[in-house]
Amino acid sequence: MSDIDINLDELLEKAGNKFLLSNAAAGRAKQIIEGSLPYVNHFDPNNPLVTALREIADDKIKIKILAGPTNKPKDSGKKDKETERPSILESLAKGAKKKVEKIEKGEKKK
C-alpha cells in the first residue's frame, strides 16, 4: 500500500472534518514516535504520520468526539444560605446599616 492508497475523502468521512482528522492523526503519530507499535503491517518506519493515517483508513483507530460532563448539579447556581458565609464587606455593610438604623430610631424618640 503506497501513500496514494490513502483516500482523503474516505478519511474525512471517517473523521467528520479536517480538524478532527488532523488531531487524531497527529496524536497517534506522537504515540508511534514515543514507541507504540503500529496497528497495521504496512507501516512506514520513517513517517509515523502516514502510519497513523493508514491506521485510520484501515479502521484500526476510531475517532470519537468526547462530550463534556452530563451530570450537572440541579441547583449549581443556588447556594444554601445556611452554609453560605457573608463576605467581610457584606458583614461590615450590615453592621453600618444597623448603626444608622439605631441612630435614626434614637432621633425619632426625641
C-alpha positions as CSV (number, residue, x, y, z in Angstrom):
1,M,0.0,0.0,0.0
2,S,1.6,3.3,-1.1
3,D,0.8,6.8,0.1
4,I,-1.5,7.2,-2.8
5,D,-3.7,4.4,-1.5
6,I,-4.9,6.6,1.4
7,N,-8.0,8.3,0.1
8,L,-8.5,11.7,1.7
9,D,-12.3,11.6,1.1
10,E,-12.6,8.3,2.9
11,L,-10.5,9.6,5.8
12,L,-12.7,12.7,6.1
13,E,-15.8,10.6,6.0
14,K,-14.5,8.6,9.0
15,A,-13.3,11.6,11.0
16,G,-16.1,14.0,10.3
17,N,-14.0,17.0,9.5
18,K,-10.4,18.0,8.8
19,F,-9.8,19.3,12.3
20,L,-10.7,16.0,13.9
21,L,-8.7,14.0,11.3
22,S,-5.6,16.1,11.8
23,N,-5.8,16.0,15.6
24,A,-6.3,12.2,15.6
25,A,-3.5,11.6,13.2
26,A,-1.1,13.9,15.0
27,G,-1.9,12.3,18.4
28,R,-1.5,8.8,17.0
29,A,1.8,9.8,15.3
30,K,3.1,11.1,18.6
31,Q,2.2,7.8,20.2
32,I,4.1,5.9,17.5
33,I,7.2,8.2,17.9
34,E,7.1,7.6,21.6
35,G,7.3,3.8,21.0
36,S,3.8,2.5,20.4
37,L,3.7,-0.4,18.0
38,P,1.7,0.3,14.7
39,Y,-1.6,-1.5,14.3
40,V,-1.0,-2.1,10.6
41,N,1.5,-4.4,8.9
42,H,2.4,-2.0,6.1
43,F,3.7,0.9,8.1
44,D,6.3,3.5,7.2
45,P,9.1,3.4,9.8
46,N,10.3,6.9,8.7
47,N,7.0,8.6,8.7
48,P,4.7,8.0,11.7
49,L,2.0,10.4,10.3
50,V,1.5,8.2,7.2
51,T,1.3,5.2,9.5
52,A,-1.3,6.9,11.6
53,L,-3.4,7.8,8.5
54,R,-3.1,4.2,7.3
55,E,-4.4,3.0,10.7
56,I,-7.4,5.4,10.5
57,A,-8.1,4.3,6.9
58,D,-8.0,0.6,7.9
59,D,-10.4,1.3,10.8
60,K,-7.7,0.4,13.4
61,I,-8.2,3.8,15.0
62,K,-11.7,5.1,15.7
63,I,-12.2,8.9,16.1
64,K,-14.7,9.8,18.8
65,I,-15.9,13.2,20.0
66,L,-16.0,13.3,23.7
67,A,-18.8,15.3,25.2
68,G,-18.4,17.3,28.4
69,P,-19.9,16.2,31.8
70,T,-23.5,15.4,31.5
71,N,-24.3,15.1,35.3
72,K,-24.6,18.6,36.4
73,P,-25.9,19.5,39.8
74,K,-29.5,20.7,39.6
75,D,-29.1,23.8,41.7
76,S,-25.5,24.6,40.8
77,G,-26.1,28.4,40.8
78,K,-28.0,28.5,44.1
79,K,-26.2,28.4,47.4
80,D,-27.7,27.4,50.7
81,K,-28.0,30.4,53.0
82,E,-27.2,28.3,56.0
83,T,-23.8,27.2,54.6
84,E,-23.0,30.5,52.9
85,R,-20.9,32.8,54.9
86,P,-21.2,36.5,54.2
87,S,-18.1,38.3,53.0
88,I,-16.3,40.7,55.2
89,L,-17.6,43.6,53.2
90,E,-21.2,42.4,53.5
91,S,-20.9,42.0,57.2
92,L,-19.4,45.4,57.6
93,A,-22.1,46.9,55.4
94,K,-24.8,45.2,57.5
95,G,-23.1,46.5,60.7
96,A,-23.0,50.0,59.4
97,K,-26.7,49.8,58.3
98,K,-27.7,48.7,61.8
99,K,-25.8,51.6,63.3
100,V,-27.6,54.0,61.0
101,E,-30.9,52.4,61.9
102,K,-30.2,52.8,65.7
103,I,-29.2,56.4,65.2
104,E,-32.4,57.1,63.2
105,K,-34.5,55.4,65.9
106,G,-32.8,57.4,68.6
107,E,-33.6,60.7,66.8
108,K,-37.2,59.7,66.3
109,K,-37.7,59.0,70.0
110,K,-36.5,62.6,70.9
